[in-house]
Amino acid sequence: MTGQLRRHDDAETQRAATLELFYDLVFVFSITQISHLLLDRLTWVGAGQAAIVLLAVWWSWNYTTWATNELNPNTNPVRFLLIALMAGSLLMAIAIPDAFGDRGLLFAAAYLAIQVGRHAFITLVAARRGTVEREHAGRILVWFLIAGLFWIAGGLAEGGPRIWLWILALALDYAAPLAMFPLPRRPRLAAGSWRIASGHFTERFGLFVIAALGETIVLTGVTAGAHHLDIVTIAALANAFAGTAALWWLYFVSTSRIGEQSLEAESTRTGRARDIYTYGHVLIVGGIILTAVGDEIVIAHPLHSLERPQLLAVAAGPALFLIAQLALHLRATGRVAYSRVAGIASCAAIGLLGSLLPSIAVGAGLVATLVAVAVLDSVGYSHLRSRNRCART
């Protein structure tokens, strides 16, 4: 029975199961909740709170994706596990707007139940005794339990202490993979001992990016629908849609291909998967969420000058997205993507000078920046293919 719960040798060719797509639906709701949390608290403290919540939500989804990369989602025990994790994720999402208020304990308890429950299943049910899979899962489980003390303590605390306890818990959670989950009197784990079906793995992360982009479409559509659809509002909506399309283009036409190619080497696959996907993609998602928040601000006030917090939110989304892409390209290829450097500089300039312009002009400048980077990417890729064809002939 234990062996049936794990993916077979042909896992590299397997696609994401429909249950995995169903599981992702709750995270569309989570992303919406995070966007509204930030919109309601457009301050540095609010931004920090939104970041804490996003990092927790991402960490719960990310570890489930690593788990289903090894588990067989077409077996009933794994199906029941994913449905239970989805229910816990729904509770966590419901608690997000008041995670730093009366529902802090619910948020922390749901997060901990997801992490501990999943890896208890892998350790005690899905992995055979004495195998490296059980050793991996058991160590991760111990680290979740240690960090869980601070999650629960933070849920019981109030105000500033909650924030600092949760920051400490996140620091433990995010540091553990970098340190390879060390435990006293246990041998150090080798990075190459993890098995990754790279095709399925990269597809799952791409699907989460699609979910984040879908939430952006929903948020901008709802915002536009709540206002009078005059020519200016329609122009702001069209601009927001073009920006979302540019984000899709920049990720799926360029970055996703480079990321998948970087996992081809067996010896470095685990480290690259950890850096590019586990850590790097949370910045991609954060950039998309900030962009959605910025789009809502522009659609709601297209002809008004933006106050400093609003302007920072509008410009920070595309800038963070491009910063994340710059880091991922550098990690995957060892080369600097200068188009991203130029795009980041353009976003920064727009953010500095944007208070002199109506918000729709600021949004248009940012979208033009994203489109320009996408065009530069396409031109560069075409030249590369031409050189490769010439070299072969």
N, C-alpha and C positions, 0 to 999 in steps of 0.2 A: 504493500500500500504506500509506504513512504516514497519508494522510487517513482510511483505514478504521479506524485504531487509535483515533481520537478520536470522542467522542460527536457525534451529529448535532444539527441545529437543534431537534429535538423533545425534547431531553434533559430539559427541564423537566417533561415528563409521564412520564418513565421511572421505573420503580421499581428498588429494589435487586435486583441479579442474585443467583441462587442461589449462585453462586461467592463473592460478597461475604459472604453469610450463612455459607457454609462456612468462609471465611477467619476470620470472627469467633469460630469455635468455639475456636480456640487461645487466644484472649484470656480465655475463661472459665477455662481452666486457669491462665493468667497471674495472674488476679485471685485465684484460690484460693491460688496460691503466695505472693502478696504478703500475703494474710490470715494464712497460717501463719507467714510470716517475722515479722510483727508480734506474733502470739500467742506465739511462741517467745522474743521479745526485747522484752518489755513495759517498755522503759526509754526515756529520751529519745534515747539513741544508736540503739536499735532503731527508734524512730519515725522518726528521720532517715534511717536506711538504707532503711526501707520507702518513705519519701517519694521518695528518689532513684530507687529501682527503679520505682515507680509513674510518675514523671515520664518516665523513659526508655521504659517500655512504652507509655504514652499517646502520646508523641511519635512513636513508630514507627507506631502505628495511625492517628493523626491525619493524618500526611502521606500515608499510603496512601489515606485517605478523600478528601483533597483531590485526589490523583492520579486515583482512579477517578471523581471527579466530572467529569473531563475525558476520561478514556480510556474506550474501549468494551469492557466486560468480556465481551462476546459474540464477541470475536475471539480466535483461538488464541494469538497472541503475548502478549496481555494476560492470558489465562488462565494461560499458563505463568509469567508474571511473578508473578501473585498466589499461585500454588501454591509458587513458590520463596520468596516473602516469608513465606508461612505456615510453610514448613519452617524458615526462619531464626528466626521468632518462636517456634516450638516449642523450638528450641535455647536461645533466650534465656530462655524460661520455665523450662526444666529447670535452668538455672544460677542461678535466683533465690535458692533457699534458701542457697546457698553463694557468692553473688555477692561477698561481702566476705571470702571465704576462698579456697579453692583453685580456684574456678571463676570468678574475677573476669575473667580474660582471655577465657574463653569468652563470658561475658555481654557484654563490651565489643565483642569481635570480631563476635558475632552482630548486635548492635545496629548497628554501623557497616556491616556487609555489607548489612543491610536498607536503610538510608538511602542509602548510596552506590549500591547496585545498582539500586534503584528509579529514582533520578533520573538515573543514567547511561542507563538505558533510555529515559526520557522525553526526555532531551537528544539522544541519538544515534540513536534508533530512531523514537520516536513524533512528534517535532517536526521540521518542515521547516527547512532552513537559512535563516537570515535572518528567521525569524518571532519574534514576541514570546513565543510559547510556549517556544521554544528558549532565548531570553534568560532567561526566568524560571527554567526548570529548570536551566540552566547555572549561574546565580548561586547557587541553592539548593545545587547539588552542590558548588560551591567552599566554601561555608560549612560543609557537612557534613564535607568533607575537613579543614578547619582544626580544627573541634571534635574530629574523629576522632583527631587527634594526642594530645589530652588523654584521650580515652576509652581508647586503647591504652596510653598511659603509666600511667593509673590501673590498668588491668588487670594491668600488670607490677609495679606497686608493691604495697605491703602496708600494712595498718593505716590510720593517719590520713592519710598521703599519698594513698592511693587515694581516700578520701572527698573530700578537697579538690580533687584533680584532676578527679574526676567532677562535683563541684559547678561547677567552672569550665567544664567541657564543657557541662553543662546550661545554664549562664548564656549561653554563646555560642549554643547551639541555640535557646533561648527568646527571646533578644534579637533574633535575626536578622529575624523577621517584623515586629517593631515598627520596626526600622530600615530595612525594605524591602530587605534583602540588598544593602547598598552594596558596590561594588568600586571600586578606584582607576581613574580615567580612564574610567569608565563612567557614562552618564547615570542620574539617579535614576529608579527605577521608579514608575509611578503606580498607586495602589491599585486604581483602577477598571479596570485592564487585565486583571485576572483575571476569568475567566468562571465564574460559579457557577450551577449548576442547583439552585435553592434547595430544591425539593421533594425531590429525591434526597438533597441534602446534609443536610437536617434529619432525614430518615428514617434515614440512616446513623448519626447521633449518637444518635438515639432507640433504635436497635437495640443500640448499645453499652450504653446505660443498662439496657435489658432484660437484656443479658448479665450485667451487674453485679448486678442484682436476682436473676437466676436463680442466681448463685453464692451469694447470701445464703440463698436457700431451701435449696440443697444443703448448705451449711455448717450451718445450724440443724437440718436433718433428720438429718444424720450425727451431730451432737453429741447430739441427743435419743435417737437410736437406740442410742448407746453407753452410755446410762444407764438405770437402772430407771425404767420409765414409771409413776411414782406420780402422784397428783393434782397435786402441786406442779410436777413436771417438765412434765406436760401443760399446766398453766397457763402456765408460762414459755415453752413452745413456741408456744402460742396467742398469747401476747403478742408474741413475736418475729414471728410470721406477720402479725399485725395491723399491726405497725410497718412491715414490708416493703410491705404493701398501701397503707399511708398514704404511703410514699415514692413508690410508683407513682402514686398519685392526685395528689400534689402536683406531680409532674413532668409527667405526660401529660395531666392535665385542665387545667392552668394554664400551667406554664412553657413547655412545648414549643410551645403555640399562640402565646404571646407572642413567643417566639424566632423562629418562622417568619414571623409578621407583620412583625417588624422587618426582614426581608430583602426586603420588597416594593419598597423604594425603590432603584432602580438605582444612584444616585450614591453611596450609603453602604453598599451591600450587602457589599462585601469587608471593610471595616473592622469592621462589625458581626459578620459571620461569624467573623472572626478573634477578636474580643474575647469574643463570647458562646459560641462553640463551641470554638475552638482552645484558648483559655485558661480560659474559665469552666467548661467541662464537666469538666475534670480535677478541679475541686473537688467537683462533683456526684458523680463516681465515687469520689473519696477519701472523701466522707461516707458513701457506701453501703458501702464496704469497712470503714470504722471501725464502722459500725452492725452489720455482720455479725460483726465481732470482739467487739463488746459483747454481742450476742445470745448468742454462744457462751459467753462468761464467765457470763452470767446463767443460762443453761440448765444449765451445769455446776455452779453453786453458788447455787441459787435462794434459799436461806434464810440464807446467810452475809452478813455485812457485807463490803463491798468495801474492799480496800486502796487507797491513793491512786492508784497507777498503773492499777489495774483500773477504779476509779471514773472517772478521766479518760478512759480509752478508751471506757467505756460512754456517758458523756455527750457526748463529743466528736463522735461520729458524727452524730447528729441535729443538733447545733449547727452542724457544718461544712456539712451539707447545706442547712440554712436560710440560713447565711451566703452560700453560693454562689447560692442562689435570690434572696436579697436583692440581690446584686450584678448578677445577670443581669436582674432586673426593672428595676433602676435604669438599666442600660446600654440596655435595649431600649425603655423607655418614658419615661425621665427622671423617674420618680416613685418614691418610697419605698414599699415594700410593708410597711406598719406591722404587718400580721399576722406577717410574718417577724421583725420587730424584737421583738415580744412573745414569739414562740416561742423566739428566741435567748436572751432574758432568762430565760425559764422553764427552758431547758436549763442555763443557767449556775447558776441557783438550785438546781436539783436536784443538779448536780455539787458545789456547795458543801456542801449539807446531806445528801447521800446516804450519807455514812459512818455516819449515825445509823439507817439503815434497812436491811432485808435487800435483797439485790440484785434480787429479783423486784419489790419495791415501787419501786425506782429505775427499772427497766425499764418498769413500768406507767406511772409518771409521765411518762417521756419519750414513750411511745406516745400517751398522752393529749394531750400537747402537740402532736404531729404531727397527730393527728386534729382537734384544735381549730383548728389553722391551716387544715387542709383544709376544715372546715366554714365558717370565716370566708371562705375563698376562694369557696366555692360560693354563699354568701349574697350576697357582694359582686358576683359575676358575674351572679346572677339579678337583682339590682337594676339593674345596668348594662343588661342586655337589656331590662328593663321600661322604663327611661328612653329607650332607643333606639327602642322600639316606639311609645312616646308621642310622641316627637319626630317620627317619620315620619307619624303620623296627625294 
